[in-house]
Amino acid sequence: MTTHSFRHLNVWILIYENLDAKTVSACLGHSNVTTTLDIYTHEFNRAKARSSEALTKAIDFNPKKKK
């Protein structure tokens, strides 16, 4: 792995652990959060989808669920 690969791994872990974009951006040393969002939009979108799935599962809107 290269140093740059470790940087991407670090970002992926922070996003996976649901850190907000501003915090991730600060960890990377980006002066503007839009830089982080432009580069890692797909990862933030995956994290949002995972969060939605977890919430749906926790609430369980399926009234026909077997007991």
C-alpha positions as CSV (number, residue, x, y, z in Angstrom):
1,M,0.0,0.0,0.0
2,T,1.1,3.5,-0.7
3,T,0.9,6.4,1.8
4,H,-2.0,7.8,-0.4
5,S,-3.8,4.5,0.0
6,F,-3.6,4.8,3.8
7,R,-5.1,8.3,3.5
8,H,-8.1,6.9,1.6
9,L,-8.4,4.1,4.0
10,N,-8.4,6.6,6.9
11,V,-11.2,8.6,5.2
12,W,-13.2,5.5,4.5
13,I,-13.0,4.4,8.1
14,L,-14.1,7.8,9.4
15,I,-17.0,8.0,7.0
16,Y,-18.0,4.3,7.8
17,E,-18.1,5.3,11.5
18,N,-20.5,8.1,10.6
19,L,-18.3,11.1,11.2
20,D,-19.7,14.2,9.7
21,A,-18.2,15.7,6.5
22,K,-16.8,18.7,8.4
23,T,-14.9,16.5,10.8
24,V,-13.5,14.3,8.1
25,S,-12.5,17.3,6.1
26,A,-10.6,18.7,9.1
27,C,-8.8,15.4,9.6
28,L,-7.7,15.5,6.0
29,G,-6.5,19.1,6.3
30,H,-8.8,20.3,3.6
31,S,-9.4,24.0,3.9
32,N,-12.9,23.7,2.5
33,V,-15.4,20.9,3.2
34,T,-16.6,21.0,-0.4
35,T,-13.2,19.6,-1.4
36,T,-13.9,16.6,0.8
37,L,-17.4,16.2,-0.4
38,D,-16.4,16.5,-4.1
39,I,-13.9,13.7,-3.7
40,Y,-15.8,11.4,-1.3
41,T,-19.4,12.0,-2.2
42,H,-20.0,8.3,-3.1
43,E,-18.7,7.2,0.4
44,F,-20.9,9.7,2.2
45,N,-23.9,8.5,0.1
46,R,-23.2,4.9,1.1
47,A,-23.0,5.9,4.7
48,K,-26.4,7.7,4.5
49,A,-28.0,4.7,2.8
50,R,-26.6,2.4,5.6
51,S,-28.0,4.7,8.2
52,S,-31.4,4.7,6.6
53,E,-31.4,0.9,6.3
54,A,-30.5,0.6,10.0
55,L,-33.2,3.0,11.1
56,T,-35.8,1.2,8.9
57,K,-34.7,-2.2,10.4
58,A,-34.9,-0.8,14.0
59,I,-38.3,0.7,13.5
60,D,-39.6,-2.2,11.4
61,F,-42.5,-0.9,9.5
62,N,-43.6,-4.3,8.3
63,P,-46.9,-5.0,10.0
64,K,-47.1,-8.5,8.6
65,K,-44.0,-9.7,10.3
66,K,-44.2,-13.2,11.7
67,K,-43.8,-13.5,15.5
